[in-house]
Amino acid sequence: MATRRQQDDTPQEKRTLWFLGGLIVLFFLLWILFAPGRGLIDYFRLRSEVNALTEENSRLEARNAELTEDIRRLRSDDRYLEEVARKKHGLLKKDETVFEFDPPKKKKE
């Protein structure tokens, strides 16, 4: 059986190995940070985008609840329906007349 003799590395070879190992670790860390579509920078950008979309979703859900309540009231509450028809659409009852006046002018003193 052949035995292998262990060689001691010279200081120059040790420095070269440490340099290459450090270079590999540095490349790996840079890849983690800047990998296209997978790096930490993309992760933080996507996380902030998710937070913004979550906030918008909450706002839209609240608006949807308001509109659902408006629809329910319009279908069931005649007084509310009349109020909306008068204020929003300017509708009148039969034999009703509207008088519009100009705002009073300020007098000079």
C-alpha positions in Angstrom: 0.0 0.0 0.0 1.4 3.4 -1.0 1.5 6.1 1.6 1.2 9.7 0.8 3.6 12.0 2.3 2.1 15.2 3.7 3.7 18.3 2.5 3.8 21.5 4.5 2.5 24.5 2.6 4.8 27.4 2.3 3.7 30.8 3.7 3.2 32.0 0.1 0.9 29.1 -0.7 -1.1 29.6 2.5 -1.6 33.3 1.6 -2.7 32.3 -1.9 -5.2 29.8 -0.5 -6.6 32.4 2.0 -6.8 34.9 -0.8 -8.7 32.5 -3.1 -11.0 31.4 -0.3 -11.7 35.0 0.6 -12.3 35.8 -3.1 -14.8 32.9 -3.3 -16.6 34.1 -0.2 -16.7 37.7 -1.5 -18.1 36.5 -4.8 -20.8 34.4 -3.0 -21.8 37.4 -0.8 -22.0 39.7 -3.8 -24.1 37.1 -5.6 -26.5 36.9 -2.6 -26.9 40.7 -2.6 -27.1 41.4 -6.4 -28.4 38.2 -8.0 -30.9 39.1 -10.7 -34.4 38.3 -9.4 -33.1 36.6 -6.2 -30.8 39.0 -4.4 -31.5 40.9 -1.2 -32.1 44.1 -3.0 -34.9 42.5 -5.1 -36.2 40.9 -1.9 -36.5 44.3 -0.1 -38.0 45.9 -3.2 -40.6 43.1 -3.5 -41.4 43.3 0.2 -42.1 47.0 0.0 -44.3 46.4 -3.0 -46.2 43.7 -1.1 -46.8 46.1 1.8 -48.0 48.9 -0.6 -50.4 46.4 -2.3 -51.7 45.2 1.1 -52.4 48.8 2.1 -54.2 49.4 -1.1 -56.2 46.2 -0.7 -57.3 47.3 2.7 -58.4 50.7 1.4 -60.3 49.1 -1.4 -62.0 46.6 1.0 -63.1 49.5 3.2 -64.5 51.4 0.1 -66.2 48.3 -1.1 -67.9 48.0 2.3 -69.1 51.6 2.1 -70.5 51.1 -1.4 -72.2 47.9 -0.3 -73.9 49.8 2.5 -74.9 52.5 0.1 -76.5 49.9 -2.2 -78.3 48.3 0.7 -79.7 51.7 1.8 -80.7 52.7 -1.7 -82.6 49.5 -2.1 -84.4 49.5 1.2 -84.6 53.2 2.5 -86.9 55.4 0.4 -85.9 58.6 2.3 -82.2 57.9 1.6 -83.0 57.3 -2.1 -84.9 60.6 -2.3 -82.0 62.4 -0.5 -79.5 61.0 -3.0 -81.8 61.8 -6.0 -82.2 65.4 -4.9 -78.6 66.2 -3.8 -76.6 64.2 -6.3 -78.9 64.3 -9.4 -80.9 67.4 -8.8 -84.3 65.7 -9.2 -87.5 67.2 -8.0 -90.9 65.9 -6.8 -94.0 66.5 -8.9 -95.2 70.1 -8.8 -92.0 71.3 -7.0 -90.2 74.5 -8.0 -86.6 75.4 -7.3 -85.5 79.0 -6.7 -81.8 79.7 -7.0 -80.5 82.9 -5.7 -77.1 84.5 -6.3 -75.0 84.9 -3.2 -75.3 88.4 -1.6 -72.6 90.8 -2.7 -70.4 92.3 0.0 -70.9 96.0 0.5 -67.9 98.3 0.5 -67.5 100.3 3.6 
